[in-house]
Amino acid sequence: MESLPTTVSSKSDRRGRSSKSQNTSKPSLIMAFFSCLAWLYVAGRLWQDAQHRVALNTVLKKNLELRPKALTVDDKLMVLGCKDLERRIVETEMELAQAKSQGYLKNQKSLSSSSSGNKKMLAVIGVYTGFGSHLKRNKFRGSWMPRDDALKKLEERGVIIRFVIGRSANRGDSLDRKIDQENLATKDFLILENHEEAQEELPKKVKFFYSAAVQNWDAEFYVKVDDNVDLDLEGLIGLLESRRGQDGAYIGCMKSGDVVTQEFVYTQPSSVNIVIEHYKLLTGSQWYEPEWWKFGDDKSYFRHATGSLVILSKNLAQYININSGLLKTYAFDDTTIGSWMIGVQATYIDDNRLCCSSTRQEKVCSMA
C-alpha cells in the first residue's frame, strides 16, 4: 500500500517537466522568427547596395567618357592640321608622279605615247567663241577652218580644231540648246561644262580650255585662238612641225607694257555707249587691271604672249591642268597665262609670224 503515493508523484513530475519544456520553446520560436526577419532584412539591404553600386559604376563610366581626355601626339597633330597637310603632300606626290609619266617635266618624254607606238597628235587648236557668234563661226567654216570630211582628214594629219565655249549662266536655257544643236550638226565644238560663258570670265576660261584639251587629246601643242583672228592653217601647221618634240615651249607674239591703274566710269544713258567705247580705246582704260598694285612701283607687265594666239607645249598645258585649282587669274587671259609661265621652266619663243595685228607679210594669222 505504500507504493501508490510514489507512482502518483512520478506522474505529477512528468507533467511539470512537460509544461516547463513547452514554456521554454515559445521564446525560442519567437527568437528564431525574429532572426529570420533580421536575416531577410540584411540580405535585402545588401542586394540593394549591390544594385546601387552597379548604377553608380555605369554613371561613372559615362562621365569618364564625356570628360576631355589628355591629348595624345596624334591628337595634337590632327589639331594642328599636320595630318591633313601630310595627306595633301602624298596626293601632290602622286600627281607629280603622274605628271612625270605623261611628259610634264622638262626633257621628260611621254611614256604613254612611246610605249603604245601611236603617233602623237601635232596640235589641238581651240578657237574661242560665244553665244552670239554664230555668223562668225560660219564665216570661219567657210574660209580657213575645214568642215565635215575635210575636218576629219585634218584630224588624221594630227590636228584638232574646235570652237571653245562654256555654258550659260542659266543652265539648259535656249542659249545652251542652240549650241548643242549646232554641235550635233557640225561636231566641231569643245563645250566646257564647268565654265560659265561670260566676258568677265575669260581669264578663267583659259584654264578650263587647256585642262579639257589635255584630258581629251594627247598632242604636242595646245593652241588658243581668239574669235577675231583668221589663220593661215598650213602656215601654222608648218610652224608647229618645226617645233615638234620641244618641251616647255611658250610660243607667241611676246610683249609687255604699262599696267592701266585707272578705271573709266561713266553713268550716262546707253545712247552714248559708242562714244564711251571710243574713249576707252583712246585712253586704254578698257585694259584696266583691278590688281594693278601687285605689279610693282613701275606698274609694268611682265613679258607675255599676246592673247590673240598662244601656243603651249604639252607639259605646260599639263601643268595648268594639274594646278588649275590653285592658279591665280588676272583681268586678262594673256597676262594670266604669262603669270603662270613665270614660275615654271618655260622657254619663251617670240615668233613675229604670230603677231596677228602686224603688217608684215610672213605671218600665220591676221585680225578678222
Summary of the structure (lengths in Angstrom):
residues: 368
radius of gyration: 45.6
end to end distance: 169.8
largest distance: 178.7
contacts: 967
relative contact order: 0.10
helix: 54%
strand: 17%
